[in-house]
Amino acid sequence: MQSQQPTTDFILFHLAFPVTNISETKTFYHEGLGCELGRESPQSLIMSLYGHQLVAHVTREPLTPQKGIYPRHFGLVFSQFGVWQAMVERAEHYRLTFYQDPRIRFANSPLEHHTFFLKDPFHNLLEFKHYRQPEAIFGCQDLTQIGDLP
């Protein structure tokens, strides 16, 4: 039996990720990305990224840079190109660190999308993208391209 996921406005995505400093977290996520701040303790910070819950947890474990965008990153898919472009401009204005500059991936195909990656101060990678054809977000199952070749 196939499960069917409800699609309602009251379901939010939650993501917890490691940081080493709450103040730096606020600078990048609140000031830089525009996240709204929620509850805070010395060990964690809850934020809203376009209505989705991000929770930054302080760790004493050493955080090391990833060797590439795979296998781990997170981000947003924008339904409007103008909103994606505004995020590019915001990242440039606040001088956030681009891990990969804005570009078009899979040009001239049904999977074509604009994308860029940012790196936060704790080596977490964030991707922001906009698909030219919305059905490519979850559809186009006959196409096997996912991400970049290593």
C-alpha positions in Angstrom: 0.0 0.0 0.0 1.4 3.4 -1.0 1.5 6.0 1.7 0.2 9.4 0.8 1.6 12.5 2.6 -0.8 15.2 3.5 0.0 18.6 1.9 -1.3 21.3 4.3 -0.1 24.7 5.3 0.4 23.7 9.0 3.1 21.1 8.4 6.6 22.6 8.9 10.0 21.2 8.2 12.4 21.0 11.2 16.2 20.8 10.9 18.7 20.7 13.7 22.4 21.3 12.9 25.7 21.9 14.8 27.3 25.2 15.6 30.0 26.3 18.0 28.9 29.8 18.8 25.4 31.3 19.2 26.5 34.9 18.5 28.0 33.9 15.1 24.9 31.9 14.4 22.8 34.9 14.8 25.0 37.0 12.6 24.9 34.6 9.7 21.3 33.3 10.0 19.4 36.3 11.4 21.3 39.2 10.0 22.6 37.6 6.9 19.8 35.2 5.8 17.0 37.1 7.5 15.8 34.2 9.7 13.5 35.2 12.5 14.7 34.4 15.9 12.8 32.2 18.3 13.7 30.8 21.7 17.4 30.8 22.8 19.5 29.2 25.4 23.3 29.2 25.8 23.3 25.9 24.0 20.7 26.3 21.3 18.8 28.8 19.1 15.5 28.3 17.3 15.0 30.2 14.1 12.5 30.5 11.3 13.8 30.2 7.7 10.8 31.2 5.6 8.5 29.5 8.1 10.5 26.4 8.6 12.2 25.6 12.0 15.9 25.6 12.2 17.6 24.7 15.5 21.2 25.4 16.0 22.8 23.3 18.7 26.2 24.2 20.2 28.6 21.4 20.1 32.1 21.0 21.6 33.0 18.5 18.8 35.3 19.9 16.2 33.5 20.9 13.1 35.5 20.4 9.9 34.8 21.5 6.4 33.1 19.1 4.0 35.0 18.0 0.9 32.1 19.0 -1.3 28.4 19.6 -1.4 27.6 15.9 -1.1 26.4 14.1 0.8 25.2 16.8 3.2 23.6 20.2 2.7 20.2 21.8 3.3 18.4 24.8 1.9 15.3 26.1 0.1 13.6 25.7 -3.3 12.0 29.0 -4.3 8.8 28.9 -6.4 9.5 32.4 -7.8 12.7 33.4 -9.5 12.6 36.9 -8.2 12.6 35.6 -4.6 15.6 33.4 -5.4 17.4 36.4 -7.0 16.6 38.5 -3.9 18.3 35.9 -1.8 21.4 36.1 -4.0 21.4 39.8 -3.6 21.0 39.6 0.2 23.9 37.1 0.4 26.1 39.4 -1.6 25.0 42.5 0.4 25.8 40.8 3.8 29.0 39.3 2.3 28.0 35.8 3.1 30.5 33.1 2.0 29.5 31.6 -1.3 30.6 27.9 -1.5 29.4 27.9 -5.1 28.4 31.0 -7.0 25.0 31.4 -8.6 24.7 29.4 -11.7 22.3 27.4 -13.9 22.4 23.6 -13.5 21.1 21.2 -16.2 20.6 24.1 -18.7 18.1 23.6 -21.5 16.6 20.5 -19.9 13.4 19.9 -18.0 15.5 19.9 -14.8 17.1 23.3 -15.4 17.4 25.3 -12.3 19.3 28.3 -10.8 21.3 27.4 -7.8 24.0 28.7 -5.4 25.5 27.4 -2.2 26.5 29.3 1.0 28.8 28.1 3.8 28.0 29.2 7.3 30.7 29.9 9.9 30.5 26.2 11.1 31.0 24.6 7.7 27.3 23.8 7.1 26.4 24.1 3.5 23.1 25.6 2.3 21.7 25.5 -1.2 19.1 27.8 -2.6 17.5 27.0 -5.9 14.6 27.8 -8.3 13.4 25.4 -11.0 12.4 26.7 -14.4 9.7 24.0 -14.5 8.0 23.4 -11.1 7.2 19.7 -12.0 11.0 19.0 -11.9 11.0 19.5 -8.1 9.4 16.2 -7.4 8.5 14.9 -10.8 10.3 14.0 -14.0 11.0 10.5 -12.7 12.1 9.3 -16.2 15.1 11.6 -15.9 18.0 10.3 -13.7 20.1 13.4 -13.2 20.3 14.4 -9.6 23.0 16.8 -8.5 26.4 17.2 -10.1 28.8 14.4 -11.1 31.7 13.9 -8.7 
